[in-house]
Amino acid sequence: MDFTSAVFCWMVALIYGVTALWLSKRRKPFPFFTGVSIPAEVLIDVRAYNRANGKMWAVYSIVHVVAGLLALASSTLGFVLLGLLILPGLVILFTIHKRIFNRYKNPDIKPFY
């Protein structure tokens, strides 16, 4: 068995898992990957917004753990799954993040970006 792809998947999962924990405790709004700072006034509940983002990253981390387990069966399968998780997976994350943002944005504030 080749553990390289499994270990790589688990390392990525660890990064996303730590990100999920950090986000769950963060008091300032998380800007995702856009680099645009989100003012706290734009959100109704910053802590709930960050917890929702933390859950999103936790699920993404768990999916990487599963990909690592499947990689134990086949390193090729592991790398293919990791590629699918990274490219299309990030598009899915952007979509979910937009839904989270829309759920917690303050309707009285005009869009800031």
Secondary structure, DSSP 8 states (H G I E B T S, - for coil): ---HHHHHHHHHHHHHHHHHHHHHH-SS---TTS-----GGGBS-HHHHHHHHHHHHHHHHHHHHHHHHHHHH-HHHHHHHHHHHHHHHHHHHHHHHHHHHHHHB-TTS----
